Amino acid sequence: MRKKQIVNIKLTLYADRTYFFSVDGKKSLGDIHFRIFENNEKRRILYDNAATNFSKTKMVYVKSTTNLIIEISAPSYFKDRVRECSGLLVAYKSNAE
């Protein structure tokens, strides 16, 4: 990550699964901000971790296959010429029987 950078990751989440999202980064980045959007013309926000004191994790159950965008940024990182590492973990558990 670098100053004012926003990373967008497009994902397809499949039906009948529980997904786990986790973000983290170097301490110097400060709070990692992540939001989950619908990947369509509306781009409705489904989750914003700023509303939960920048929680690093989120778990969601998906009823039907959907396309999403995960947006990641480090709003309190202000170094102009230095980049730092951050990461996103996406895991799932199938709920099908």
C-alpha positions in Angstrom: 0.0 0.0 0.0 1.1 3.6 -0.5 -0.4 7.0 0.4 -4.0 7.4 -0.8 -4.0 4.0 -2.6 -7.2 2.1 -2.9 -7.1 -1.5 -4.0 -10.2 -3.2 -5.6 -10.4 -7.0 -5.8 -13.2 -8.6 -7.8 -14.6 -11.9 -6.4 -17.3 -14.3 -7.2 -18.8 -15.9 -4.1 -20.7 -19.1 -4.6 -24.1 -20.1 -3.2 -24.6 -22.0 0.0 -21.2 -21.1 1.5 -20.0 -19.2 4.6 -17.2 -16.8 3.7 -14.6 -15.4 6.1 -12.7 -12.2 5.2 -9.6 -11.0 7.1 -7.4 -8.0 6.5 -4.1 -7.1 8.1 -1.0 -5.1 7.3 2.2 -3.6 8.7 1.6 -1.6 11.9 2.8 1.6 10.2 -0.3 1.4 7.9 -2.6 2.0 10.9 -6.2 0.9 10.5 -7.0 -1.1 7.3 -10.3 0.1 5.9 -12.2 -2.5 3.9 -15.6 -2.4 2.2 -17.6 -5.0 0.4 -19.7 -3.8 -2.6 -22.1 -5.4 -5.1 -20.3 -5.7 -8.4 -23.0 -4.3 -10.6 -24.2 -0.9 -11.8 -25.6 0.0 -8.3 -22.4 -0.8 -6.4 -24.4 -1.0 -3.1 -22.2 -1.2 0.0 -22.8 -4.4 1.8 -20.3 -4.0 4.5 -17.9 -1.2 5.8 -15.6 -2.0 8.6 -15.4 1.7 9.6 -18.8 1.1 11.1 -17.3 -1.5 13.4 -14.2 0.3 14.6 -12.1 -1.0 11.7 -12.7 -4.7 12.6 -10.2 -6.9 10.8 -12.6 -9.7 10.1 -16.1 -10.4 8.6 -18.0 -13.6 8.1 -21.0 -13.8 5.7 -23.3 -16.5 4.5 -24.1 -16.4 0.8 -27.5 -17.7 -0.3 -27.0 -17.3 -4.1 -23.9 -16.9 -6.3 -22.9 -13.2 -6.4 -20.1 -11.0 -7.7 -18.5 -8.6 -5.3 -15.8 -6.0 -5.1 -13.6 -5.8 -2.0 -12.1 -2.4 -1.5 -9.0 -2.0 0.7 -7.2 1.2 1.8 -5.1 2.6 4.7 -6.6 6.0 5.3 -4.2 7.0 8.1 -1.0 6.1 6.2 0.8 9.3 5.0 4.3 8.4 3.8 4.7 9.6 0.3 7.5 7.4 -1.1 7.3 4.3 1.1 5.1 1.3 0.4 4.0 -1.2 3.0 2.5 -4.6 2.9 -1.1 -5.5 3.6 -3.1 -8.7 2.9 -6.6 -10.0 2.4 -7.5 -13.6 3.4 -10.7 -15.1 1.9 -11.8 -18.5 3.1 -15.0 -20.4 2.9 -16.9 -23.4 4.3 -19.5 -25.2 2.2 -22.9 -25.5 3.9 -24.2 -28.0 1.3 -25.2 -31.3 2.6 
